[in-house]
Amino acid sequence: MKVIALLLFVAALSGGCRKLLENGTPPNQLTTDKVFADSASAEAALVSAYAYLNVNVDPALNRYLGLYTDELNYTLSDQSVSDFYLGKVAVANTADLTAWRSLYQVVYRANDVIGQLAVSDLPVPTRAQFTLEARFLRAYAYFQLVNIWGNVPLLLTTEVNANRSAAQALPEAVYAQIVSDLVAARDGLGAAYHGAGRVRANKWAAAALLARVYLFRGDWANAEAQATAVLGSGLYTPLPAAANVFLAGSTETILSVYTVNGFITDAPVLIPTTLTGALTFPVSNALTGAFEAGDQRKVNWLRSYVSGSATYTYPYKYHNRAANTSAAENLVLLRAAELYLVRAEARAVEQYGRGGTGPERGAAARGAGGFTGDVERSGLAGRGEPGAARGTVPGKRQPLFLPEGERAVVR
Amino acid sequence: MKKWILFSVVAVLCLFFGRVWGQGLAGRVVDERGLGLPGATVRLGAAAGVTDSAGRFVLPGLGSVSGEMVVSFVGYEGYRGKFVDMVVLRPVAGTLSEVQVVGYGSVSRRLNTGSVGSVGAAELRAQPVTNVLSALSGRVQGLFVQTTNGLPGGNVSLQIRGKGSLQAGTDPLYVIDGVPFASSVVPAGNIVIAASVTGPVSPLNSLNPADIESVSVLKDADATAIYGSRGANGVVPITTRRGKAGAARFEVSLAQGVSRVGTAPGLLGNADYLALRREAFRNDGLLPTATTAPDLVVWDTTRSTDWNRYFFGGTGRSTELQAGLSGGSGGTLYNLSGNYHRETAVLPGDNRYGRGGLHWSLQQAGPGQRWSLLFSGAYTADANRLTNVVNNASTAVILPPDYPIYDAAGAYNWNIFNPEAVQEATSKIATENLLANMVAAYRLLPGLELKLSGGYNQLVMDQAEIFPSVALFPGTANYTNFGRNAVRSVILEPQLNFRRDWGRGTLSVLAGATYQARNAPGETSQGTNFTSRSLMENIGSAGTVVAANSYTAYRYVSLFGRLTYNWQDTYVLNLTARRDGSSRFGPEHRFGNFGSLGGAWLFGRLVPFLSSGKLRASYGLTGNDQIPDYQYLSTYGSSASYNYQAFAALVPTRIANADFHWETTRKLDVALELGWWKDRLLLSVDRYRNRSDDQLVAYAIPYLTGFNTYQANLPAVVENTGWELSLNAQYVRGKRLNWSGSFNLTLPHNDLVSFQDFATSSYAQTLQLGYDITRVTGYQLLGVDPATGLAAYAKQGSSPYLYNTLGKQTPDFYGGWGNSLAYGNWQLDVFASFAKQMAKGGLFTSPGLKYNSYALVLDRWQHPGDVTGIPKASTVNDPYFTSSSANFFNASYFRLKNVALTYRLPRGWRVYAQAQNLFTLWDRRAPLLDPESGALTATAKNIPPFRTILAGFQINL
């Protein structure tokens, strides 16, 4: 009897122990499975990755890359900042670490959206839309990572125990993933923007980033094809006047990041409050000198003041440094002008090969009509042949991208 | 849930099943406290039997009473006489016979294979304490008790055999009548803890000390492995009072007492303070102005206030009333009691603490002792209202002595803060505690018993902390913190006990299972900008409300067993095992196995000059699971800074790690227990070594995973070793005069043995391999330059280095010394506790600033050539000074913890006087309010324990 009773106890316990331990999920905490069981909360999780680009990534990258590429100077003495200006970033540089972290945070958020939606019960179209947007964001972050740091770990899930000891991947592998994500996004997303404004990736955003990726990989034919397709959509042309490029409603914008109060997070650092004293991050003479006289972009996108014997120039693409809802500005990630440049460069190389001289390539670009858009805006069109003085096509990057530092350096 | 229903079904089935067996004469052998004595021999005429684990016996085949009954049990006075079904045995003098409550049972101290300390009702009742835990101070070797806040409701921390965890909690597991009891109600880090003058509130306050029969302290693996994953930090089973056999007895006792803070810090007097300040200005070559030195220029320097006395100099009055009915016969034992306690605190202003409660227990045994039922419970409610002088706690006692409460215009002086205005802030804490417990036992066969134990505990704590504008710096918005936190816990434990003679010894087997469910919902909110002060407890009147809630559900299942073989009271072998499952861990890591092996050799009979001797040893594995729930879940939270389009953004807030499990502690314990002169002198020496591995920490992970830490097990080993010594002596044993004494001493040692990748870890500076994990770090003061009077600190590079080892928090040794003297009807108990330890001092600034300082700054550098350790007075604070070795002090103490004098009258009436914390020997030069509670700082509200003197009487009707 006692043996039977004992056995009964053991039998009673061994089977159901696991079930007895079920404690559910805490109702006051938003566990990941709950977030992705509802389309509104899943979308709220997805958009936080976009917001992160403005709130964290841009402030951690833009000005440091501007310093690194001599677009900006630095007038204070914080070593973690001056390292970038001097072009010798130490391994322990905290600003470098912050930039690295911020991009991997975007990767994490995107991966979580992708991974969770794969097992979610949400309607298929919703899952596809959000997943493809997340893949676009992941590609965007990896593009920055691979261009800045070279060999980087390629993480595609949020498996923490695998990720924490992940090895670096070769750039080829990272690029292959970027292209795969972008092709999927281009083919799967529609031309319409999700929600108000142009603040969510659509088909053309994916194509535009893809054009840039192909260009960087030397795949000229594809780069040209993608650029042509985007420009041919008619959504982003004609280009607006230089003063209006960065306003929230700008036609030229292919993709921008929404700002809650109408100004980008990094603006208060770059745009001075008062026009006296030394500027922390003045625009370098090399950059101001890269413009030709009368270039409307220089007129609109740079501002100067004199303090003592020095002249300080600061970037003024974005005007708002505090809340401004009447002329709101979003952080522009992709805009049509770049695609003219991409197409021009691609055509130039296709025509003359990479060994061609600057003037030849420039001529090719002009011949191909590549610059038309941006040259018109510069206000230089009609002043005769732009000529060899304007240098090589790659040289055009600087005036085009100034203060969008993160794109000036990539290459 | 279904499974425990199944248990009940099995239990009920067995009840019917079992009826077939066993006819005979049955009864029970218990000690004075009603605890069953297992293994007692019972003879009646020719029939004989042995009691089971609950003290029950059956004499098979006997239908009627014939012959003389003889009951014997080692260490107890035997019974000889006519048959009774409830035999109460009294222990022969000497503590070896006492029955100690251990996990899922009790065992005589003589035969115990584990390291167990116990404190009985007599020792508890001699101490006028509000929280039963503070009555344990110095009583048990290996148990370090620190009353960190003497206010009613204040926290008392217990540490059994040292701190073995870097980050996880190290509270022992409290088990009240078999029901695990929460060691905290409000989750750590909550606003209602931070803003209360009592800090964290110990839930054990809502337990009436007079209702407690015994407190055991289980220390080694043999005693704690049966609690598996919760046993690493020791276990404290608390047993409440039960009815005693005999005629109905109605007891009433009433006592009244006064409390004052017993220790005072050595602050500077007004003259010394003013001289120091003037010297500071002289040294700096400055002239005091109304802005820089109102204490010298504006305020009336002839007036002086002792601010320590102002804040902590009050007298608290307490009243204690207990009434109870107990008794029992014919298989029924009952105990019903009620209690009321109130006290006022030493703080200025309106302070009241009130506690009332009911306690009940009913035991009924069936005919023939075949079944028994125990039904017990307690309900306690307390309300604590205190002046909440927390906002400036760290500067309270060190206001300048000439600091005026009112300025020249008659308004409150807010230069530093206003000591009178802050008293307008109040803290209110109300707690309700319901404990209910039922144990049903049924004897299936002689020696085989089935038991089902179930319990419920509900603790609800309501808090409100009211800060009206008048109590805050002018211009600060008023606010109230509200908190309502509860813990509800259900436990169900079916058990089988089996006992039989086997070979020349006795085999006892316990098999059982546990199911526990605990839910803890909580809400806290802060209302600001109330429209009117009278509406500050009405959250609807707040201008802004910020609210948060918390919720945890915890499930725990386990199987456990114990096998004890006692070979002729000479060799005892004890094996315990537990398989635990806890919802606190990831789905794949919820189950774990624990166990221990213990043995004892009783060799007293073999050695001529010894009356008893025991060598015991145990080794085993226990776990620690004191981390927050749900760490294995990944979560999102809202964050307005990432709002996007029309969406309130959700951002990841925790990354899931499914791969963490409990910390494991391997405990080794070897002890020698010796007795001389019929056990009138008992010596026990324990050597223990606990090694805690798999430390649960917020583990640093690379940022590319999305987060920088997650909950994980760190392969770091913390070792606690130590010696424990205890001596019990009966110096005089006579008809009228009895004098006995006890002494215990613990020498603990803590060591961080290994740590993977220590040098690159986030602990590299705060901890040190091969050193105590309670390491205190700071700047090293090298000395004061005799020429300039400036302090010099040890540097790394060009700046002073913060992470020098100053010392540790673990005491070098601690213990207690007690004496008990009885003469005729008089009884005097005196108990002292002591500790040798270091503590961070309360120096708030370097000397010379607008705060009072302690007497030690009188030794400061004053003239070139002075050789001293205190730098010169200056109006500029030396930021390193207060975090340096100059602010780390010897906080050793010898405290006359308790003196109790009782006069016994006939019929059990008694009159008594008791004193707690009567006086303390310590180094009064140390800038501490009290050596036990430490210094008063902004984060730790270490208000000294009170000196309480109480007188009362008990009458029986």
Contacts between the chains, C-beta under 8 A, distances in Angstrom:
chain1	res1	chain2	res2	distance
A	1	B	17	7.1
A	1	B	21	8.0
A	1	B	444	6.5
A	1	B	445	6.7
A	1	B	448	7.8
A	2	B	444	6.9
A	2	B	445	6.6
A	2	B	448	5.0
A	2	B	496	7.5
A	2	B	498	6.2
A	5	B	10	7.6
A	5	B	14	5.9
A	5	B	444	6.9
A	5	B	448	8.0
A	5	B	450	6.9
A	5	B	496	6.4
A	6	B	496	6.3
A	6	B	511	5.9
A	8	B	10	5.2
A	9	B	7	7.8
A	9	B	10	7.1
A	9	B	494	6.7
A	9	B	496	6.8
A	9	B	511	6.4
A	9	B	513	6.2
A	9	B	559	7.9
A	10	B	559	7.2
A	12	B	3	6.2
A	12	B	6	5.1
A	12	B	7	6.1
A	12	B	10	6.3
A	12	B	513	7.7
A	13	B	3	7.0
A	13	B	513	5.2
A	13	B	557	7.3
A	13	B	559	5.3
A	15	B	3	8.0
A	16	B	2	6.7
A	16	B	3	4.2
A	16	B	6	8.0
A	17	B	3	7.8
A	17	B	557	5.0
A	17	B	581	5.3
A	17	B	591	7.2
A	18	B	581	7.4
A	18	B	590	7.5
A	19	B	2	7.6
A	19	B	3	7.3
A	20	B	1	7.4
A	20	B	3	5.5
A	20	B	4	7.7
A	20	B	515	6.0
A	20	B	555	6.3
A	20	B	557	4.4
A	20	B	581	7.4
A	21	B	555	4.7
A	21	B	556	7.5
A	21	B	557	6.0
A	21	B	581	5.1
A	21	B	582	7.2
A	21	B	583	4.8
A	21	B	590	5.6
A	22	B	555	6.7
A	22	B	583	7.5
A	23	B	553	4.1
A	23	B	554	6.3
A	23	B	555	4.6
A	23	B	583	4.0
A	23	B	629	7.5
A	24	B	553	6.1
A	25	B	630	7.5
A	25	B	633	6.3
A	26	B	550	7.9
A	26	B	551	4.7
A	26	B	552	6.3
A	26	B	553	7.0
A	26	B	629	7.5
A	26	B	630	5.8
A	26	B	633	7.9
A	27	B	551	5.7
A	28	B	549	4.9
A	28	B	550	6.2
A	28	B	551	4.7
A	29	B	551	7.6
A	29	B	630	6.7
A	29	B	633	7.2
A	29	B	635	5.1
A	30	B	635	5.8
A	30	B	636	4.6
A	30	B	637	6.3
A	30	B	638	7.9
A	30	B	650	6.7
A	31	B	633	5.0
A	31	B	634	6.9
A	31	B	635	5.4
A	31	B	636	7.7
A	32	B	633	7.5
A	32	B	634	4.4
A	32	B	635	6.7
A	32	B	636	6.3
A	32	B	652	7.8
A	32	B	656	7.4
A	35	B	636	4.8
A	35	B	650	5.9
A	40	B	647	7.6
A	41	B	636	7.8
A	41	B	650	5.9
A	43	B	647	6.1
A	44	B	647	4.5
A	44	B	648	6.2
A	44	B	649	5.6
A	44	B	650	4.3
A	45	B	636	6.1
A	45	B	649	7.7
A	45	B	650	4.5
A	45	B	651	7.6
A	45	B	652	7.8
A	47	B	642	7.6
A	47	B	644	3.7
A	47	B	645	6.4
A	47	B	647	5.1
A	47	B	649	5.9
A	48	B	639	7.2
A	48	B	642	4.3
A	48	B	644	6.9
A	48	B	649	4.0
A	48	B	650	6.1
A	48	B	651	4.8
A	50	B	644	5.8
A	51	B	641	7.7
A	51	B	642	3.9
A	51	B	643	7.0
A	51	B	644	4.7
A	51	B	649	5.8
A	52	B	642	6.6
A	55	B	641	5.9
A	55	B	642	6.3
A	97	B	703	7.5
A	100	B	703	6.9
A	100	B	704	7.6
A	101	B	703	4.1
A	101	B	704	7.8
A	104	B	703	5.9
A	104	B	704	4.2
A	104	B	705	7.8
A	104	B	706	6.8
A	105	B	703	7.8
A	105	B	706	6.1
A	107	B	704	7.5
A	107	B	706	7.7
A	108	B	652	6.8
A	108	B	705	7.1
A	108	B	706	3.0
A	108	B	707	7.9
A	109	B	651	7.7
A	109	B	652	6.5
A	109	B	706	7.5
A	112	B	634	7.9
A	112	B	652	6.3
A	112	B	706	7.6
A	153	B	704	5.8
A	155	B	704	6.5
A	155	B	705	7.9
A	158	B	634	7.7
A	158	B	655	7.1
A	158	B	705	7.7
A	158	B	706	6.5
A	160	B	655	5.3
A	160	B	656	7.1
A	160	B	657	5.8
A	160	B	701	6.6
A	160	B	705	5.0
A	160	B	706	7.8
A	160	B	707	7.7
A	160	B	710	6.2
A	161	B	657	7.0
A	161	B	659	5.9
A	163	B	702	7.8
A	163	B	704	6.5
A	163	B	705	4.5
A	163	B	706	8.0
A	164	B	701	4.6
A	164	B	702	5.5
A	164	B	705	5.2
A	166	B	704	7.1
A	195	B	645	4.7
A	195	B	646	7.0
A	196	B	645	6.1
A	196	B	646	7.6
A	197	B	645	7.2
A	199	B	644	7.3
A	199	B	645	6.4
A	200	B	645	7.7
A	258	B	644	5.1
A	258	B	645	5.7
A	260	B	641	8.0
A	260	B	643	5.4
A	260	B	644	8.0
